[in-house]
Amino acid sequence: MENNIHLSGIIIKYEKLVQIPLKTPDNIYIAEASSPYADYYGHVPRMAKPNSIFLFTTKFYFLEQLICYSSSVEKCLFERVNIASAIVESGGKQYPAIRIKDFPDYSQLIKLQECLRQKNVKLVEKVQLEDHVKTIVSKPFVLRELEPDFFIDQVEEHKGYFIANRHLSHEEFDSAIKQVRYNGVCKLFDAEQGAIYNNGELTHLVRIFSESLDLEMLKCLSREFAKL
């Protein structure tokens, strides 16, 4: 039986963020992921449409706070926004941020800044980031359970998840990804780690991105990860 479940959790990525060269009224620092799903598409140049946008804030905002703001921001922009709470780790420091996905175009970023200002969200002018950073994004999930331990995302296309036994270090996970990819048993994919909170328990996940995603692919990758 297929069931949709609504819950919250996190996705952890190691990625490159680049500043968007845009003059805003307060000259705030806005960055985006330069190569989303790099292990699937390769390190391609930035597209004309924004990817994952990070606006750095003077304080941390919990996901629940941002969800409360999202309807007002959407009315202000006349656009739907996919908003999440984030922490960006770089150089031994943590920077609070708001992560925006599926944003219509770069020209709307100035308007977005104004909409956030109306909610008294204060943004910072400058952040010193290393070449690659760790992003921890706290977001709502809407998942459809295909079988126990296997899920398909109902909000974002080409994304699925399988339950993992534990969280791996970045080095362990990167090594496992390379081994699974090089053995050629499963289809091409991009993967990241995450976790969801379900019935008061923390459940570790591996998030898979692939345009060929289906249940059999998720099972194949789960089996290969288990072997490691």
ZADO-990459 format. One line per field, with one value per residue (C-alpha): x, z, y; residue in three letters. Coordinates in Angstrom, 2 decimals, always signed. Each point is the difference from the previous one (the first is absolute). Layout:
BEGIN
c1 = [X  ...];
c3 = [Z  ...];
c2 = [Y  ...];
residu = [ala  ...];
//
This chain:
BEGIN
c1 = [+0.00  +1.37  -0.21  +1.03  +1.70  +0.71  +2.92  +3.08  +3.68  +3.36  +2.14  +3.78  +2.12  +3.60  -0.09  +1.37  -1.92  +0.73  -1.10  -2.69  +1.31  -3.09  -0.18  -2.70  -1.20  +1.96  +2.78  -0.76  +1.90  -1.99  +1.52  -1.14  +1.14  +2.16  -0.23  -3.16  -0.05  +3.58  +0.43  -2.92  +0.33  +3.70  +1.42  -1.99  -0.09  -2.70  -3.37  -2.06  -2.53  +1.02  +0.81  +0.18  +0.31  +1.40  -0.73  +2.12  -1.73  +1.12  -1.65  -1.25  -3.62  -1.68  -1.86  -3.33  +0.67  +0.78  -3.08  -2.06  +1.68  -0.29  -3.64  +0.69  +3.11  -1.95  -2.70  +2.70  +1.79  -3.08  +2.04  +0.16  +3.21  +1.66  +1.48  +2.14  +2.23  +3.73  +3.38  +3.11  +3.25  +3.26  +3.40  -1.05  -2.94  -3.74  -2.05  -3.81  -1.82  -3.29  +0.00  -2.32  -0.65  -1.99  +0.30  -1.32  +2.97  +2.91  -1.77  -2.47  +2.70  -0.17  -3.75  +0.60  +2.31  -2.74  -2.61  +2.25  +0.71  -3.74  +0.14  +2.97  +2.40  +3.46  +2.55  +3.78  +2.25  +3.03  +0.90  +3.44  -0.49  +2.54  +0.04  -2.26  -2.34  -2.32  -3.68  -2.57  -3.49  -3.00  -3.09  -3.46  -0.32  -2.99  +0.86  -1.89  +0.91  +0.57  +0.93  +1.30  +3.27  -0.40  -1.55  -0.61  -0.06  -3.39  +1.25  +3.32  +0.36  +2.46  +0.69  -0.38  +1.24  +0.93  +0.58  +3.59  +1.31  +2.02  +1.46  +3.42  +2.81  +0.56  +3.07  -1.81  -3.00  +2.09  +2.00  -3.18  -1.56  +3.07  +0.09  -3.70  +0.32  +3.13  -1.35  -2.60  -2.77  -2.50  -0.98  +1.66  -0.97  +0.84  -0.25  -0.02  -0.67  -2.94  -2.25  -3.68  -1.86  -2.81  -2.10  +2.63  +2.84  +2.92  +0.25  +3.08  -0.55  +1.94  -1.53  +0.36  -0.39  -0.41  -2.20  -0.30  -1.10  -2.38  -0.44  +2.35  +2.77  -0.45  +0.16  +3.11  +1.79  -1.15  +1.43  +3.32  +0.29  -0.78  +2.88  +2.41];
c3 = [+0.00  -0.98  +2.65  -0.02  +3.17  +1.10  +2.33  +0.55  -0.22  -1.38  -3.09  +0.36  -3.01  -0.72  -2.89  -1.52  +0.55  -2.20  +0.50  -2.34  -1.49  +0.63  +1.34  +2.66  +2.05  +3.09  -1.99  +1.73  -0.66  -1.99  -1.10  -1.93  -0.56  -3.10  -0.97  +1.36  -0.33  -1.30  +0.20  -2.40  -2.41  +0.49  +0.89  -2.48  -0.20  +1.87  -1.71  -0.89  +2.67  +3.70  +1.70  +3.79  +1.28  +3.43  +1.68  +3.13  +3.07  +3.19  +2.11  -0.42  -1.01  +0.80  -2.80  +1.72  +0.03  -3.71  -0.85  +1.79  -2.12  -3.29  -0.78  +0.54  -2.17  -2.75  +0.07  -0.14  -2.94  -1.79  -0.28  +1.80  +1.98  +1.38  +3.24  +2.58  +2.97  -0.44  +1.66  -2.16  +1.56  -1.32  +1.53  +3.41  +0.15  -0.37  -1.99  +0.30  -3.30  -1.82  -2.90  -2.93  -2.84  -3.24  -0.10  -3.25  -1.11  +1.23  -0.62  +2.78  +2.66  +0.81  +0.51  +2.19  +2.21  +0.41  +0.83  +2.71  +1.38  +0.48  +2.36  +1.84  -1.31  +0.11  -2.62  +0.13  -2.47  -0.11  +0.77  -0.40  -1.45  -0.88  -3.44  +1.21  +2.98  +1.98  -0.20  +2.43  -1.26  +2.26  -2.16  -0.14  -1.86  -1.82  -0.82  -1.55  +1.46  -2.84  +2.29  +3.57  +0.12  -3.55  -0.87  -2.92  +0.51  -0.81  -0.20  -1.87  -3.20  -0.49  +3.71  +2.09  +3.34  +1.72  +3.71  +1.14  +3.15  +1.14  -0.98  -1.64  +0.21  -3.14  -0.86  +0.52  -2.05  -2.83  -0.18  -0.01  -2.76  -2.19  +0.50  -0.82  -3.05  -1.36  +0.31  -2.64  +1.36  +0.58  -2.26  +0.13  +3.09  +2.41  +3.73  +3.29  +3.61  +2.04  +2.93  +0.82  +3.30  -0.02  +3.05  +2.27  -1.47  -2.18  -3.21  -2.21  -3.75  -3.23  -2.53  -3.64  -3.02  -3.44  -3.02  -0.25  +3.62  +0.92  +2.76  -1.58  -0.22  +3.67  +0.94  -2.11  +1.68  +3.45  -0.57  -1.23  +2.98  +2.36  -1.43  +1.04];
c2 = [+0.00  +3.41  +2.73  +3.65  +1.16  +3.56  +0.58  +2.14  -0.80  +1.05  -0.48  +0.29  +0.94  +0.93  +2.44  +3.15  +3.23  +3.00  +3.57  +1.27  +3.29  +2.08  +3.55  +0.09  +3.00  -1.10  -1.70  -3.30  -3.23  -2.56  -3.30  -3.03  -3.57  +0.16  -3.69  -1.61  -3.79  +0.13  -3.77  -0.41  +2.91  +0.70  +3.39  +2.03  +3.82  +1.85  +0.01  +3.07  -0.98  +0.05  -3.29  -0.18  +3.57  +0.84  +3.33  +0.44  +1.37  +1.73  -2.70  -3.56  -0.54  -3.29  -1.77  +0.61  +3.76  +0.06  -2.06  +2.62  +2.69  -1.86  +0.85  +3.71  -0.17  -1.77  +2.69  +2.67  -1.65  -1.35  -3.22  -3.33  -0.48  -3.12  +1.31  -1.77  +0.71  -0.56  +0.03  +0.41  -1.24  +1.44  +0.65  -1.28  +2.42  -0.40  +2.51  +0.05  +0.26  -0.31  -2.47  +0.72  -2.46  +0.17  +3.77  +1.52  +2.14  +2.09  +3.31  -0.86  -0.25  +3.70  -0.34  -3.05  +2.06  +2.61  -2.66  -1.44  +3.47  +0.44  -3.00  +1.59  -2.61  +1.59  -1.09  +0.41  +1.77  -2.29  -3.59  -1.54  -3.48  -2.65  -1.62  -2.82  +0.19  -2.23  +0.92  -1.36  +0.78  -0.51  -0.48  -1.57  -3.30  -1.44  -3.60  -2.88  -3.36  -2.48  -2.87  -0.03  +1.99  +1.44  +3.35  +2.38  +3.76  +1.53  +3.61  -0.20  -1.99  -2.87  -0.44  -3.11  -1.30  -3.22  -0.53  -0.44  -1.67  +2.99  +3.35  -0.24  +2.52  +2.06  -2.07  -3.31  +1.08  +1.43  -3.24  -2.10  +2.13  -0.43  -3.76  -0.42  +2.24  -1.68  -3.53  +0.91  -2.23  +2.82  +2.88  +3.44  +1.98  +2.80  -0.70  +1.90  -0.91  +1.16  -0.79  +0.26  +0.18  -2.54  -0.87  +1.54  -2.06  +1.07  -2.02  +0.25  +0.25  +0.01  +2.37  -1.02  +2.29  -1.53  +0.61  -3.82  -0.38  -2.82  -2.56  -2.54  +2.60  +0.92  -3.69  -0.50  +2.91  -1.07  -3.51  +1.41  +2.35  -2.87  -2.02  +2.75];
residu = [met  glu  asn  asn  ile  his  leu  ser  gly  ile  ile  ile  lys  tyr  glu  lys  leu  val  gln  ile  pro  leu  lys  thr  pro  asp  asn  ile  tyr  ile  ala  glu  ala  ser  ser  pro  tyr  ala  asp  tyr  tyr  gly  his  val  pro  arg  met  ala  lys  pro  asn  ser  ile  phe  leu  phe  thr  thr  lys  phe  tyr  phe  leu  glu  gln  leu  ile  cys  tyr  ser  ser  ser  val  glu  lys  cys  leu  phe  glu  arg  val  asn  ile  ala  ser  ala  ile  val  glu  ser  gly  gly  lys  gln  tyr  pro  ala  ile  arg  ile  lys  asp  phe  pro  asp  tyr  ser  gln  leu  ile  lys  leu  gln  glu  cys  leu  arg  gln  lys  asn  val  lys  leu  val  glu  lys  val  gln  leu  glu  asp  his  val  lys  thr  ile  val  ser  lys  pro  phe  val  leu  arg  glu  leu  glu  pro  asp  phe  phe  ile  asp  gln  val  glu  glu  his  lys  gly  tyr  phe  ile  ala  asn  arg  his  leu  ser  his  glu  glu  phe  asp  ser  ala  ile  lys  gln  val  arg  tyr  asn  gly  val  cys  lys  leu  phe  asp  ala  glu  gln  gly  ala  ile  tyr  asn  asn  gly  glu  leu  thr  his  leu  val  arg  ile  phe  ser  glu  ser  leu  asp  leu  glu  met  leu  lys  cys  leu  ser  arg  glu  phe  ala  lys  leu];
//
